[in-house]
Amino acid sequence: MDKTLHIIGGGMAGSEAAWQAANMGVQVVLHEMRPKVETFAHRTGNFGEMVCSNSFRSDDHEQNAVGLLHWEMLQADGLIIKTAHAHRLPAGGALAVDRDPYAQAVTDALNAHPNIRTSFEEITELPDEGHWIIATGPLTSADLGAAIARETGRDALAFFDAIAPIVYAESIDMGQAWKQSRYDKGETEEERTAYINCPMTRDQYEAFIDALLAADKTEFHEGETAGYFDGCLPICNCVVITHLEHCTISSDFKQK
Ligand SMILES: Cc1cc2nc3c(=O)[nH]c(=O)nc-3n(C[C@H](O)[C@H](O)[C@H](O)COP(=O)(O)OP(=O)(O)OC[C@H]3O[C@@H](n4cnc5c(N)ncnc54)[C@H](O)[C@@H]3O)c2cc1C
């Protein structure tokens, strides 16, 4: 039997799987449809591209379960996590990443691996022989999605999306806002000032919510459902600091 491992999808999951298997001596073929076939969210043809937020959340392996997972992935020589660390941006205790050089470095590492071959094509059917990992993520192409639905007997597949906002730095009045990391974390001055905090009074905050609710709504993309991940909703990014009298909204992490 052919011992080659085929992986469909060169996102974070597929890239990591390829790296780990190849390091164990397995011959890997990584099948990725980008850049020939685009998704609505990816911007490049790079492997491991981060979609949306550039944060891997907390990197504190002593106090936070996510940070502990980062630590475990580092111990396992994880390609994604060690490349993220190599391209981190100041963000207090969070692991925020300079996304383009990070994805380029993941791509370079996979291309340079002697046990990994890449194949740029869309896989449209579930393979019926050989060893395969399907790592096509939330934006699995329509044909493959339909094949998975047929195989599993499901008439629909869904994922929980996030709608974290991006705030343009020029739109912030730095006469009112200030720079400080969340929970005062960070070893360096750059890290301790990695977030922009925008204070609001209660009235301002309520006016903000009213304006937000009255604003233009985005249209759903094909295949999107209304299941959103609460942890990434804009309003949940508010931190109430004095008994609801004031609250702060942190903008996206610093980008180079
Ligand atoms: C709009 C949006 C916003 C998101 N925001 C966040 C966020 O802020 N934070 C967060 O943690 N997660 C977010 N996610 C989830 C994010 O996609 C995952 O965290 C992460 O990218 C999942 O990695 P993955 O490898 O499973 O999938 P992906 O990174 O999507 O990789 C899957 C790969 O498979 C390829 N592929 C798909 N179908 C085929 C096919 N038939 N043949 C060949 N290749 C194929 C795709 O091109 C892609 O490169 C978001 C997702 C979307 C769509």
PDBQT file of the ligand as one rigid body, heavy atoms in Angstrom, charges set to zero:
ROOT
HETATM    1  C1  LIG A 301     -14.122  35.235   8.301  1.00  0.00    +0.000 C 
HETATM    2  C2  LIG A 301     -13.404  34.392   9.331  1.00  0.00    +0.000 A 
HETATM    3  C3  LIG A 301     -12.913  34.978  10.482  1.00  0.00    +0.000 A 
HETATM    4  C4  LIG A 301     -12.230  34.216  11.449  1.00  0.00    +0.000 A 
HETATM    5  N1  LIG A 301     -11.715  34.825  12.540  1.00  0.00    +0.000 NA
HETATM    6  C5  LIG A 301     -11.011  34.118  13.448  1.00  0.00    +0.000 A 
HETATM    7  C6  LIG A 301     -10.374  34.746  14.546  1.00  0.00    +0.000 A 
HETATM    8  O1  LIG A 301     -10.436  35.958  14.694  1.00  0.00    +0.000 OA
HETATM    9  N2  LIG A 301      -9.687  33.979  15.439  1.00  0.00    +0.000 N 
HETATM   10  C7  LIG A 301      -9.601  32.623  15.279  1.00  0.00    +0.000 A 
HETATM   11  O2  LIG A 301      -8.966  31.958  16.094  1.00  0.00    +0.000 OA
HETATM   12  N3  LIG A 301     -10.188  32.020  14.245  1.00  0.00    +0.000 NA
HETATM   13  C8  LIG A 301     -10.868  32.730  13.334  1.00  0.00    +0.000 A 
HETATM   14  N4  LIG A 301     -11.443  32.120  12.260  1.00  0.00    +0.000 N 
HETATM   15  C9  LIG A 301     -11.330  30.704  12.183  1.00  0.00    +0.000 C 
HETATM   16  C10 LIG A 301     -10.031  30.441  11.447  1.00  0.00    +0.000 C 
HETATM   17  O3  LIG A 301     -10.370  30.116  10.142  1.00  0.00    +0.000 OA
HETATM   18  C11 LIG A 301      -9.290  29.335  12.164  1.00  0.00    +0.000 C 
HETATM   19  O4  LIG A 301      -8.847  29.804  13.418  1.00  0.00    +0.000 OA
HETATM   20  C12 LIG A 301      -8.111  28.799  11.415  1.00  0.00    +0.000 C 
HETATM   21  O5  LIG A 301      -7.828  29.450  10.222  1.00  0.00    +0.000 OA
HETATM   22  C13 LIG A 301      -8.502  27.392  11.141  1.00  0.00    +0.000 C 
HETATM   23  O6  LIG A 301      -7.414  26.754  10.563  1.00  0.00    +0.000 OA
HETATM   24  P1  LIG A 301      -7.677  25.605   9.561  1.00  0.00    +0.000 P 
HETATM   25  O7  LIG A 301      -6.356  25.103   9.124  1.00  0.00    +0.000 OA
HETATM   26  O8  LIG A 301      -8.641  24.620  10.138  1.00  0.00    +0.000 OA
HETATM   27  O9  LIG A 301      -8.476  26.286   8.341  1.00  0.00    +0.000 OA
HETATM   28  P2  LIG A 301      -7.917  27.359   7.302  1.00  0.00    +0.000 P 
HETATM   29  O10 LIG A 301      -6.882  28.208   7.901  1.00  0.00    +0.000 OA
HETATM   30  O11 LIG A 301      -9.117  28.004   6.691  1.00  0.00    +0.000 OA
HETATM   31  O12 LIG A 301      -7.215  26.428   6.203  1.00  0.00    +0.000 OA
HETATM   32  C14 LIG A 301      -7.956  25.572   5.383  1.00  0.00    +0.000 C 
HETATM   33  C15 LIG A 301      -7.280  25.545   4.038  1.00  0.00    +0.000 C 
HETATM   34  O13 LIG A 301      -7.933  24.592   3.214  1.00  0.00    +0.000 OA
HETATM   35  C16 LIG A 301      -7.999  25.099   1.884  1.00  0.00    +0.000 C 
HETATM   36  N5  LIG A 301      -9.095  24.395   1.211  1.00  0.00    +0.000 N 
HETATM   37  C17 LIG A 301     -10.419  24.498   1.457  1.00  0.00    +0.000 A 
HETATM   38  N6  LIG A 301     -11.100  23.644   0.662  1.00  0.00    +0.000 NA
HETATM   39  C18 LIG A 301     -10.181  22.988  -0.112  1.00  0.00    +0.000 A 
HETATM   40  C19 LIG A 301     -10.265  21.989  -1.123  1.00  0.00    +0.000 A 
HETATM   41  N7  LIG A 301     -11.441  21.471  -1.504  1.00  0.00    +0.000 N 
HETATM   42  N8  LIG A 301      -9.121  21.563  -1.700  1.00  0.00    +0.000 NA
HETATM   43  C20 LIG A 301      -7.910  22.083  -1.339  1.00  0.00    +0.000 A 
HETATM   44  N9  LIG A 301      -7.772  23.037  -0.381  1.00  0.00    +0.000 NA
HETATM   45  C21 LIG A 301      -8.895  23.476   0.233  1.00  0.00    +0.000 A 
HETATM   46  C22 LIG A 301      -8.222  26.590   2.090  1.00  0.00    +0.000 C 
HETATM   47  O14 LIG A 301      -7.784  27.333   0.964  1.00  0.00    +0.000 OA
HETATM   48  C23 LIG A 301      -7.348  26.866   3.302  1.00  0.00    +0.000 C 
HETATM   49  O15 LIG A 301      -6.036  27.263   2.963  1.00  0.00    +0.000 OA
HETATM   50  C24 LIG A 301     -12.099  32.844  11.270  1.00  0.00    +0.000 A 
HETATM   51  C25 LIG A 301     -12.582  32.240  10.094  1.00  0.00    +0.000 A 
HETATM   52  C26 LIG A 301     -13.227  33.014   9.141  1.00  0.00    +0.000 A 
HETATM   53  C27 LIG A 301     -13.726  32.348   7.895  1.00  0.00    +0.000 C 
ENDROOT
TORSDOF 0
